[in-house]
Amino acid sequence: MSDQNDANEEDFATLFAASVQTKRVQNGQTVDGIIVAIGPEVALVDVGAKSEASIAIGELKNEDGVIEAKVGDRIQATVVSTTGGLTLSRRLQRGAATRQQLEDAFRAGLPVEGKVESQVKGGYSVTIAQQRAFCPGSQIDTVREIDPAVHVGRVYTFRVIEYRDDGRKFVVSRRALLEEEQKARAEDVRRTLTVGAVVTGRVVSVRDFGAFVDLGGGVQGLLHVSEMGWSRVTDPSTVVKPGEEITVKVLRIDTKGGDDRIALGLKQLGDDPWSSVERTYAIGQVTQGRVTRIADFGAFVELEPGVEALAHASTFAPTGRPGGWTKSIAVGTTAPFEVLSIDPEKKRIGVALVDAESSGATGATPARLAIVPGARLSGKVDRHETFGIFVFLAPGVVGLLPRSETGVANDADLKKMFPVGASVDVVVLEADASGRRIRLSVTAVQKAAEAADVRDYVTREDAAAESSGFGSLADKLRGALNPRDD
């Protein structure tokens, strides 16, 4: 019987001790404990009392809803209730904390929950536990929003960085907590990043050369302007904005130098328009294009988004003035262009501006010059060499007019006789199948003109003789050469 009484006294003593220990712990008090069990809704924490305290599972989850704690972890929390056991929280809920609890949170570094009420000079006014706190503008986020007003009305978790004069000087920071979370997540993010992975991030800043994207945990990658779209992007701010969430592809990860350099791509998430170029375009085809920029060596022409061709300076008729060809075309011009060459592997297409009136409908093949021996053509002087003159006949077609075929004296100044840009009529003497070797002649044109003059003269004389009854000049010549026998 005495053993039973001893047991009852021991149980009573245990319960009494636990009750006293529980009563010693008060609301708002900060306690340290070790997680001993994790259930579906709450976790049990050993805080040194005879019975464990409980904390909601949500308090142990990160922003992605993943439980970050495990059994055996030591945590620091605030007692929010002693009724029916100890209930802990790692956040002081909005309106549920006293001044003493806020001061304890400040000393212990515990997060507190507050609502951003309004913008004020230098930052924001935040309500926490029915008290006004100040959050500097630089401490509201890890990135600066274009519109600071986006934070007004939001409920955030803050770190108390200053609490003095019974709360009259109450300063908080959200950025401090975000940076701590980022640091904890950074290593996990780096482990998951691989070349080719498609990930979601938030644009931190936009520069002339591209945009920096936070992939999580403060790990940033560079989305270069050249990787933003298949079409040429001149202003990155037209594609992405700071604070915007975007999906990108990891192109490269460079670990040299200690810091990871991560290259990102946006255009890679869509089809490369160059993959269908061979099916869409053909040499000789005429298609509409828009001039996007002009360089010393030619004009860049956009045929479709992501497909840019080059109209080389040599495809424009010479004008006799340096860079004079640029006067015939301007950035933004939309006109028909003939496809001269296609190289899908190097992503190059050569085009030439064609006369809209003579090119026919877009997509049609324009009438090509008949570059065959004997053809009479009109061209423009392109440049001079010691051995002759190069004549521009058509876009991409240049022939050589040798000095001996110019029809002028050997000591004549060809540059004065045939200035660059001047029109010249020529006859094709030779032309190979490739069109790369073309010999021209002005002398042949002169001879043809002389022959035509002789024919015209003879025709006129014959007509005059017939009308006078004396017979044609040809008849007289034949008679003189073949006298009749008497």
C-alpha positions as CSV (number, residue, x, y, z in Angstrom):
1,M,0.0,0.0,0.0
2,S,2.9,2.3,0.8
3,D,4.4,1.7,-2.7
4,Q,1.1,2.8,-4.3
5,N,1.1,5.9,-2.2
6,D,4.7,6.6,-3.2
7,A,3.8,6.2,-6.8
8,N,0.8,8.6,-6.5
9,E,2.9,11.1,-4.7
10,E,5.6,10.9,-7.5
11,D,3.0,11.4,-10.2
12,F,1.5,14.3,-8.4
13,A,4.9,15.9,-7.9
14,T,5.6,15.4,-11.6
15,L,2.4,17.1,-12.6
16,F,2.9,19.9,-10.1
17,A,6.4,20.5,-11.4
18,A,5.2,20.6,-14.9
19,S,2.4,23.0,-13.9
20,V,4.8,25.3,-12.1
21,Q,7.2,25.2,-15.1
22,T,4.4,26.0,-17.5
23,K,3.2,28.9,-15.3
24,R,6.7,30.3,-15.2
25,V,6.7,30.7,-19.0
26,Q,4.6,33.7,-20.0
27,N,3.1,35.0,-23.2
28,G,5.6,37.0,-25.2
29,Q,8.6,35.2,-23.7
30,T,11.3,34.0,-26.1
31,V,12.3,30.4,-25.6
32,D,14.8,28.0,-27.2
33,G,13.9,24.5,-27.9
34,I,14.6,21.3,-29.9
35,I,12.2,19.8,-32.4
36,V,11.3,16.3,-31.2
37,A,8.5,15.4,-33.5
38,I,6.9,16.7,-36.7
39,G,3.2,16.0,-37.5
40,P,0.9,16.9,-40.3
41,E,-0.3,20.1,-38.6
42,V,2.0,20.8,-35.7
43,A,5.5,20.1,-34.5
44,L,6.5,19.3,-30.9
45,V,9.3,21.3,-29.4
46,D,11.2,20.5,-26.2
47,V,11.7,23.8,-24.4
48,G,12.9,22.3,-21.1
49,A,9.5,21.9,-19.5
50,K,8.1,18.5,-18.6
51,S,5.7,18.7,-21.5
52,E,6.6,19.7,-25.1
53,A,5.4,22.9,-26.6
54,S,3.7,23.0,-30.1
55,I,4.3,25.1,-33.1
56,A,2.3,25.2,-36.3
57,I,3.8,23.4,-39.3
58,G,3.3,26.5,-41.4
59,E,5.8,28.3,-39.2
60,L,8.5,25.8,-40.4
61,K,7.8,26.2,-44.1
62,N,9.5,28.4,-46.6
63,E,7.9,30.5,-49.3
64,D,7.6,27.5,-51.6
65,G,5.7,25.5,-48.9
66,V,8.6,23.2,-48.1
67,I,9.4,22.3,-44.5
68,E,12.9,23.6,-43.8
69,A,13.2,22.1,-40.3
70,K,13.8,18.5,-39.1
71,V,13.7,16.6,-35.9
72,G,16.7,17.6,-33.8
73,D,16.9,21.1,-35.1
74,R,17.1,23.9,-32.5
75,I,14.8,26.8,-33.0
76,Q,14.0,30.0,-31.2
77,A,10.3,31.1,-30.9
78,T,7.9,33.2,-28.9
79,V,5.3,31.9,-26.5
80,V,1.9,33.1,-27.8
81,S,-0.3,31.0,-25.4
82,T,0.0,29.0,-22.2
83,T,-3.6,27.7,-22.1
84,G,-3.7,23.9,-22.4
85,G,0.0,23.8,-22.9
86,L,2.6,26.0,-24.6
87,T,2.0,27.3,-28.1
88,L,4.9,28.8,-29.9
89,S,5.3,31.1,-32.9
90,R,8.4,32.3,-34.8
91,R,6.4,35.3,-36.0
92,L,4.6,37.9,-34.0
93,Q,1.2,38.1,-35.7
94,R,-0.1,41.5,-36.7
95,G,-2.0,43.0,-33.7
96,A,-1.2,40.2,-31.4
97,A,2.0,41.5,-29.8
98,T,2.6,43.9,-26.9
99,R,5.3,46.5,-26.6
100,Q,7.3,44.1,-24.4
101,Q,7.0,41.4,-27.0
102,L,8.2,43.8,-29.7
103,E,11.2,44.7,-27.6
104,D,11.9,41.0,-27.0
105,A,11.6,40.4,-30.7
106,F,14.1,43.2,-31.4
107,R,16.6,41.7,-28.9
108,A,16.1,38.1,-30.1
109,G,16.0,39.0,-33.8
110,L,12.5,37.4,-34.3
111,P,10.5,38.3,-37.3
112,V,7.3,40.3,-36.9
113,E,4.3,40.7,-39.2
114,G,3.1,44.1,-40.3
115,K,1.0,45.9,-42.9
116,V,2.5,48.6,-45.2
117,E,0.0,51.5,-44.7
118,S,1.5,54.3,-46.9
119,Q,4.5,55.8,-48.5
120,V,6.2,58.5,-46.4
121,K,9.4,60.5,-47.0
122,G,12.3,58.2,-47.3
123,G,10.3,55.0,-46.9
124,Y,7.0,53.5,-45.7
125,S,4.8,53.6,-42.7
126,V,4.1,50.1,-41.3
127,T,1.5,49.0,-38.7
128,I,2.9,46.3,-36.3
129,A,0.9,45.3,-33.2
130,Q,-1.1,48.5,-33.4
131,Q,2.1,50.6,-33.4
132,R,3.6,52.7,-36.2
133,A,7.0,51.6,-37.5
134,F,9.2,53.0,-40.2
135,C,10.7,50.9,-43.0
136,P,13.3,52.8,-45.0
137,G,12.8,52.6,-48.8
138,S,16.0,50.7,-49.3
139,Q,14.9,48.0,-46.7
140,I,11.5,47.1,-48.2
141,D,12.9,44.7,-50.8
142,T,16.1,43.4,-52.3
143,V,15.3,45.1,-55.7
144,R,14.0,48.6,-56.3
145,E,10.6,48.6,-57.9
146,I,9.9,51.1,-60.7
147,D,6.7,51.9,-58.9
148,P,7.3,52.1,-55.1
149,A,3.6,52.2,-54.4
150,V,3.2,48.5,-55.2
151,H,4.1,47.7,-51.6
152,V,1.3,49.8,-50.1
153,G,-1.4,47.6,-48.6
154,R,0.8,44.5,-48.5
155,V,1.3,42.4,-45.4
156,Y,5.0,41.4,-45.0
157,T,7.2,39.9,-42.4
158,F,9.8,42.3,-41.0
159,R,12.9,42.2,-38.8
160,V,13.0,44.9,-36.0
161,I,16.3,46.7,-36.5
162,E,15.7,49.4,-33.9
163,Y,13.3,49.7,-31.0
164,R,13.8,52.5,-28.5
165,D,12.0,55.1,-26.3
166,D,9.1,52.7,-25.6
167,G,8.5,52.2,-29.3
168,R,8.7,55.9,-30.4
169,K,11.7,55.0,-32.5
170,F,10.6,51.8,-34.2
171,V,12.5,50.8,-37.4
172,V,12.0,47.6,-39.3
173,S,13.5,45.9,-42.4
174,R,12.0,43.4,-44.7
175,R,15.2,43.2,-46.8
176,A,17.2,41.8,-43.9
177,L,14.9,38.7,-43.8
178,L,14.8,38.3,-47.6
179,E,18.6,38.3,-47.7
180,E,18.8,35.7,-44.9
181,E,16.3,33.5,-46.8
182,Q,18.3,34.1,-50.0
183,K,21.5,33.0,-48.4
184,A,20.0,29.9,-47.1
185,R,18.5,29.0,-50.5
186,A,21.4,30.0,-52.6
187,E,23.4,26.8,-52.2
188,D,20.3,24.7,-53.0
189,V,19.6,26.8,-56.1
190,R,23.2,26.4,-57.4
191,R,23.0,22.6,-57.0
192,T,19.8,22.5,-59.1
193,L,21.1,24.7,-61.9
194,T,22.4,22.8,-65.0
195,V,23.0,23.9,-68.6
196,G,19.8,23.5,-70.5
197,A,17.5,23.8,-67.5
198,V,14.4,26.0,-67.9
199,V,13.9,28.0,-64.7
200,T,11.8,30.9,-63.4
201,G,13.4,34.0,-62.0
202,R,12.7,37.7,-61.2
203,V,14.3,40.6,-63.1
204,V,16.5,42.5,-60.7
205,S,17.8,45.3,-63.0
206,V,17.8,46.2,-66.7
207,R,20.9,47.7,-68.4
208,D,21.8,48.6,-71.9
209,F,23.5,45.3,-72.4
210,G,20.8,43.1,-70.9
211,A,19.1,42.2,-67.7
212,F,20.1,40.5,-64.4
213,V,17.7,37.9,-63.2
214,D,17.4,36.5,-59.7
215,L,17.0,32.7,-60.0
216,G,16.4,32.3,-56.2
217,G,18.5,32.7,-53.1
218,G,20.2,35.8,-54.6
219,V,21.8,33.7,-57.3
220,Q,21.8,35.9,-60.4
221,G,22.2,35.2,-64.1
222,L,22.7,37.6,-67.0
223,L,20.2,37.7,-69.8
224,H,22.2,39.4,-72.6
225,V,20.4,41.6,-75.0
226,S,21.4,39.3,-77.9
227,E,19.6,36.4,-76.2
228,M,16.3,38.2,-75.6
229,G,14.7,37.6,-79.0
230,W,15.4,36.2,-82.5
231,S,14.7,39.7,-83.8
232,R,17.3,42.3,-83.0
233,V,16.6,44.0,-79.7
234,T,18.0,47.5,-79.3
235,D,16.4,48.4,-76.0
236,P,16.2,45.6,-73.3
237,S,13.6,47.6,-71.3
238,T,11.1,47.0,-74.1
239,V,11.3,43.2,-73.4
240,V,11.6,42.9,-69.6
241,K,11.0,45.1,-66.6
242,P,12.5,45.2,-63.1
243,G,10.5,43.0,-60.7
244,E,8.9,41.0,-63.5
245,E,8.9,37.2,-63.3
246,I,10.2,35.5,-66.4
247,T,11.0,32.0,-67.6
248,V,14.5,31.6,-69.1
249,K,16.9,28.8,-70.2
250,V,20.4,28.3,-68.7
251,L,22.9,28.6,-71.5
252,R,26.2,28.5,-69.7
253,I,27.6,28.2,-66.2
254,D,31.2,29.5,-65.7
255,T,32.6,28.7,-62.3
256,K,36.0,30.3,-62.9
257,G,37.2,33.0,-60.5
258,G,35.1,31.7,-57.6
259,D,31.8,33.4,-58.5
260,D,29.4,31.6,-60.8
261,R,28.7,33.4,-64.0
262,I,25.4,32.2,-65.4
263,A,24.3,33.0,-69.0
264,L,20.6,32.9,-69.6
265,G,18.5,32.9,-72.8
266,L,14.9,33.9,-73.6
267,K,14.7,33.4,-77.3
268,Q,15.7,29.7,-77.0
269,L,12.3,29.0,-75.6
270,G,10.9,29.6,-79.1
271,D,11.7,28.0,-82.5
272,D,14.7,29.4,-84.4
273,P,13.3,31.1,-87.5
274,W,16.5,30.2,-89.4
275,S,15.5,26.5,-89.3
276,S,12.9,27.1,-92.0
277,V,14.8,29.6,-94.2
278,E,15.7,27.0,-96.9
279,R,12.0,26.2,-97.3
280,T,10.9,29.8,-97.2
281,Y,13.3,31.6,-99.5
282,A,15.0,30.7,-102.9
283,I,17.7,32.4,-104.9
284,G,16.1,34.9,-107.4
285,Q,13.0,35.3,-105.2
286,V,11.8,38.8,-104.5
287,T,10.4,39.4,-101.0
288,Q,9.6,42.5,-98.9
289,G,12.2,43.5,-96.4
290,R,12.6,46.3,-93.9
291,V,16.0,48.1,-93.5
292,T,17.0,47.9,-89.8
293,R,20.4,49.5,-89.9
294,I,23.1,50.8,-92.3
295,A,26.8,50.1,-92.0
296,D,29.8,51.1,-94.2
297,F,29.7,47.8,-96.1
298,G,25.9,47.6,-96.6
299,A,22.4,47.6,-95.3
300,F,20.9,45.1,-92.9
301,V,17.4,44.0,-94.0
302,E,14.8,42.2,-91.8
303,L,12.9,39.7,-94.0
304,E,10.9,38.3,-91.0
305,P,11.3,38.4,-87.2
306,G,14.7,36.8,-86.5
307,V,15.9,36.6,-90.1
308,E,18.1,39.4,-91.2
309,A,19.8,39.7,-94.6
310,L,22.6,41.9,-95.9
311,A,22.3,44.1,-99.0
312,H,26.0,44.6,-99.6
313,A,27.2,48.1,-100.8
314,S,28.4,46.5,-104.0
315,T,24.8,45.6,-104.9
316,F,23.8,49.3,-105.2
317,A,24.5,51.2,-108.3
318,P,27.7,53.4,-108.0
319,T,27.1,57.1,-107.7
320,G,30.6,58.6,-107.9
321,R,30.4,59.8,-104.3
322,P,31.8,57.9,-101.3
323,G,28.9,56.2,-99.5
324,G,26.5,57.7,-102.1
325,W,24.5,54.5,-102.2
326,T,23.2,55.2,-98.7
327,K,21.1,58.1,-100.2
328,S,19.0,55.6,-102.0
329,I,17.8,53.8,-98.9
330,A,17.1,54.7,-95.2
331,V,16.6,52.9,-91.9
332,G,12.9,51.9,-91.7
333,T,12.5,51.7,-95.5
334,T,10.3,48.8,-96.6
335,A,11.0,47.7,-100.2
336,P,11.3,44.6,-102.4
337,F,14.6,42.8,-102.3
338,E,15.9,40.0,-104.5
339,V,17.5,37.0,-102.8
340,L,21.1,36.6,-104.2
341,S,22.5,33.9,-101.8
342,I,21.5,31.7,-98.9
343,D,23.8,30.1,-96.3
344,P,21.7,28.6,-93.5
345,E,24.6,27.2,-91.6
346,K,26.2,30.6,-91.2
347,K,22.8,32.3,-91.0
348,R,23.6,34.6,-93.9
349,I,21.3,35.8,-96.7
350,G,22.5,38.2,-99.4
351,V,19.9,40.4,-101.0
352,A,19.7,43.4,-103.4
353,L,17.3,46.2,-103.6
354,V,15.2,46.0,-106.8
355,D,13.1,48.5,-108.6
356,A,9.6,48.2,-107.3
357,E,8.1,49.0,-110.7
358,S,10.1,46.4,-112.6
359,S,10.3,43.6,-110.0
360,G,6.7,42.4,-110.4
361,A,4.8,41.0,-107.5
362,T,6.5,40.0,-104.3
363,G,7.7,36.5,-104.5
364,A,8.2,36.6,-108.3
365,T,11.5,36.1,-109.9
366,P,12.5,39.4,-111.7
367,A,13.6,39.4,-115.3
368,R,17.3,38.8,-115.3
369,L,19.7,40.6,-117.7
370,A,20.7,38.5,-120.7
371,I,24.5,38.3,-120.0
372,V,25.4,36.6,-123.3
373,P,28.0,37.5,-126.0
374,G,26.6,40.1,-128.3
375,A,24.1,41.5,-125.8
376,R,24.0,45.3,-125.6
377,L,23.6,46.6,-122.1
378,S,23.7,49.8,-120.1
379,G,25.7,50.0,-116.9
380,K,27.4,52.4,-114.6
381,V,31.1,52.9,-114.0
382,D,32.0,51.3,-110.7
383,R,35.8,51.7,-110.3
384,H,39.0,52.2,-112.3
385,E,42.1,50.0,-112.5
386,T,45.2,50.3,-114.6
387,F,44.0,47.6,-117.0
388,G,40.5,48.9,-117.5
389,I,37.2,49.8,-115.9
390,F,34.7,47.7,-113.9
391,V,31.1,48.4,-114.9
392,F,28.1,47.8,-112.6
393,L,25.5,46.0,-114.7
394,A,23.0,44.8,-112.1
395,P,23.0,43.9,-108.3
396,G,25.9,41.5,-107.9
397,V,26.8,41.6,-111.6
398,V,30.0,43.5,-112.6
399,G,31.8,43.3,-115.9
400,L,35.3,44.4,-117.0
401,L,35.8,46.9,-119.8
402,P,39.4,46.5,-120.8
403,R,41.3,49.7,-121.7
404,S,41.7,48.4,-125.3
405,E,37.9,48.2,-125.6
406,T,37.1,51.7,-124.3
407,G,37.4,53.3,-127.7
408,V,39.8,56.1,-126.5
409,A,43.5,56.7,-127.0
410,N,45.9,54.7,-124.9
411,D,47.2,57.9,-123.2
412,A,43.7,59.2,-122.4
413,D,42.7,59.7,-118.8
414,L,40.0,57.0,-118.2
415,K,38.9,58.6,-114.9
416,K,38.0,61.8,-116.8
417,M,36.5,60.0,-119.8
418,F,34.5,57.5,-117.7
419,P,33.9,59.0,-114.2
420,V,32.6,56.7,-111.5
421,G,28.8,56.6,-111.5
422,A,28.5,57.7,-115.2
423,S,26.3,55.7,-117.5
424,V,28.0,53.7,-120.2
425,D,26.6,51.5,-123.1
426,V,28.5,48.3,-123.6
427,V,28.4,45.1,-125.6
428,V,29.1,41.7,-124.0
429,L,32.2,40.1,-125.6
430,E,32.5,37.1,-123.3
431,A,30.5,35.7,-120.4
432,D,31.0,32.5,-118.5
433,A,28.2,30.4,-117.0
434,S,28.9,31.6,-113.5
435,G,28.6,35.2,-114.4
436,R,31.9,36.0,-112.6
437,R,33.9,36.6,-115.8
438,I,32.3,39.2,-118.1
439,R,34.3,41.1,-120.8
440,L,32.7,44.2,-122.2
441,S,33.4,46.6,-125.0
442,V,32.5,50.2,-125.9
443,T,34.4,49.9,-129.2
444,A,31.9,47.2,-130.3
445,V,29.1,49.7,-129.6
446,Q,30.8,52.3,-131.7
447,K,31.4,49.8,-134.5
448,A,27.8,48.8,-134.4
449,A,26.7,52.4,-134.5
450,E,29.0,53.0,-137.5
451,A,27.6,50.0,-139.3
452,A,24.1,51.2,-138.6
453,D,25.0,54.6,-140.0
454,V,26.3,53.0,-143.2
455,R,23.1,50.9,-143.6
456,D,21.0,54.0,-143.1
457,Y,23.0,55.8,-145.7
458,V,22.8,53.1,-148.3
459,T,19.1,52.7,-147.7
460,R,18.6,56.5,-148.3
461,E,20.7,56.5,-151.4
462,D,18.8,53.5,-152.9
463,A,15.6,55.2,-152.3
464,A,16.8,58.4,-153.9
465,A,18.1,56.6,-157.0
466,E,14.9,54.6,-157.5
467,S,12.8,57.8,-157.4
468,S,15.1,59.5,-160.0
469,G,15.1,56.5,-162.4
470,F,18.8,56.1,-162.4
471,G,18.7,52.9,-160.5
472,S,20.1,52.1,-157.1
473,L,23.6,52.8,-156.0
474,A,23.9,49.0,-155.6
475,D,23.0,48.4,-159.2
476,K,25.5,51.0,-160.4
477,L,28.2,49.3,-158.3
478,R,27.4,45.9,-159.7
479,G,27.3,47.3,-163.2
480,A,30.7,48.9,-162.8
481,L,32.2,45.7,-161.5
482,N,30.6,43.5,-164.2
483,P,30.6,45.3,-167.6
484,R,28.5,43.6,-170.3
485,D,30.0,42.0,-173.4
486,D,29.2,43.7,-176.6
